[in-house]
């Protein structure tokens, strides 16, 4: 299938910043994030540095909060505290 045969993705993209390399990211919400089921359960790979990232949609600023998967797992193993962070 050639590039011109592919469907054009018209979903909105939201800004995020890779914490590993500082690169700008433009991210679509997952289906779960789109319906509001789990705005904090996203992940992806930075196209600039290849780091695996945890992606949480921030409704207030309409951007993604990004952290490395390692940092996210440290929080998960230690508990997220009273406010869910």
C-alpha positions as a Markdown table, in Angstrom:
| # | Residue | x | y | z |
|---|---|---|---|---|
| 1 | Unk | 0.0 | 0.0 | 0.0 |
| 2 | Unk | 1.4 | 3.4 | -1.0 |
| 3 | Unk | 1.4 | 6.4 | 1.2 |
| 4 | Unk | -1.3 | 8.1 | -0.8 |
| 5 | Unk | -3.6 | 5.1 | -0.2 |
| 6 | Unk | -3.4 | 5.4 | 3.5 |
| 7 | Unk | -6.2 | 7.2 | 5.4 |
| 8 | Unk | -5.5 | 10.6 | 6.7 |
| 9 | Unk | -5.6 | 10.7 | 10.5 |
| 10 | Unk | -7.6 | 13.7 | 11.6 |
| 11 | Unk | -7.7 | 13.1 | 15.3 |
| 12 | Unk | -6.4 | 16.1 | 17.4 |
| 13 | Unk | -2.9 | 16.0 | 18.7 |
| 14 | Unk | -1.8 | 17.4 | 22.0 |
| 15 | Unk | 1.7 | 18.7 | 23.0 |
| 16 | Unk | 4.0 | 16.9 | 25.3 |
| 17 | Unk | 7.7 | 17.2 | 26.0 |
| 18 | Unk | 10.0 | 14.2 | 26.3 |
| 19 | Unk | 11.7 | 14.2 | 29.7 |
| 20 | Unk | 14.7 | 12.3 | 28.3 |
| 21 | Unk | 15.7 | 14.5 | 25.3 |
| 22 | Unk | 13.5 | 17.6 | 25.7 |
| 23 | Unk | 11.9 | 17.1 | 22.2 |
| 24 | Unk | 8.5 | 18.3 | 21.4 |
| 25 | Unk | 5.9 | 15.5 | 21.0 |
| 26 | Unk | 2.4 | 15.8 | 19.4 |
| 27 | Unk | 0.3 | 12.9 | 20.8 |
| 28 | Unk | -3.2 | 11.6 | 20.0 |
| 29 | Unk | -5.3 | 10.3 | 22.9 |
| 30 | Unk | -5.8 | 6.6 | 23.2 |
| 31 | Unk | -9.4 | 5.3 | 23.0 |
| 32 | Unk | -9.6 | 5.0 | 26.8 |
| 33 | Unk | -8.3 | 8.5 | 27.2 |
| 34 | Unk | -10.7 | 9.8 | 24.5 |
| 35 | Unk | -13.8 | 8.5 | 26.4 |
| 36 | Unk | -12.4 | 9.7 | 29.8 |
| 37 | Unk | -12.0 | 6.1 | 31.1 |
| 38 | Unk | -8.3 | 6.3 | 31.9 |
| 39 | Unk | -6.6 | 9.7 | 31.1 |
| 40 | Unk | -3.5 | 8.6 | 33.0 |
| 41 | Unk | -3.0 | 5.2 | 31.3 |
| 42 | Unk | -1.0 | 6.1 | 28.1 |
| 43 | Unk | 2.4 | 5.1 | 26.9 |
| 44 | Unk | 4.5 | 5.5 | 23.8 |
| 45 | Unk | 8.0 | 5.9 | 22.4 |
| 46 | Unk | 9.7 | 9.2 | 21.8 |
| 47 | Unk | 10.4 | 9.3 | 18.0 |
| 48 | Unk | 13.5 | 11.4 | 18.6 |
| 49 | Unk | 15.4 | 9.4 | 21.3 |
| 50 | Unk | 13.5 | 6.1 | 21.4 |
| 51 | Unk | 12.8 | 6.3 | 25.2 |
| 52 | Unk | 9.7 | 4.5 | 26.4 |
| 53 | Unk | 7.3 | 7.0 | 28.1 |
| 54 | Unk | 4.3 | 7.1 | 30.3 |
| 55 | Unk | 1.8 | 9.6 | 28.9 |
| 56 | Unk | -1.0 | 11.1 | 31.1 |
| 57 | Unk | -3.4 | 13.6 | 29.6 |
| 58 | Unk | -3.7 | 16.9 | 31.6 |
| 59 | Unk | -7.3 | 18.2 | 31.1 |
| 60 | Unk | -6.4 | 21.6 | 32.6 |
| 61 | Unk | -3.8 | 22.6 | 30.1 |
| 62 | Unk | -4.9 | 20.2 | 27.3 |
| 63 | Unk | -1.4 | 18.7 | 27.0 |
| 64 | Unk | 0.3 | 15.5 | 27.9 |
| 65 | Unk | 2.4 | 15.1 | 31.0 |
| 66 | Unk | 5.2 | 12.8 | 30.0 |
| 67 | Unk | 7.7 | 10.9 | 32.2 |
| 68 | Unk | 10.1 | 8.1 | 31.5 |
| 69 | Unk | 8.7 | 4.6 | 32.1 |
| 70 | Unk | 11.4 | 4.0 | 34.8 |
| 71 | Unk | 10.2 | 7.1 | 36.8 |
| 72 | Unk | 6.6 | 6.0 | 36.5 |
| 73 | Unk | 7.4 | 2.5 | 37.7 |
| 74 | Unk | 9.4 | 3.9 | 40.7 |
| 75 | Unk | 6.2 | 5.8 | 41.7 |
| 76 | Unk | 4.1 | 2.7 | 41.1 |
| 77 | Unk | 6.3 | 0.5 | 43.3 |
| 78 | Unk | 6.4 | 3.1 | 46.0 |
| 79 | Unk | 2.8 | 4.0 | 45.9 |
| 80 | Unk | 1.3 | 7.1 | 44.3 |
| 81 | Unk | 0.5 | 9.0 | 47.4 |
| 82 | Unk | -2.9 | 10.5 | 48.5 |
| 83 | Unk | -3.4 | 12.6 | 45.3 |
| 84 | Unk | -2.9 | 9.9 | 42.7 |
| 85 | Unk | 0.5 | 11.2 | 41.5 |
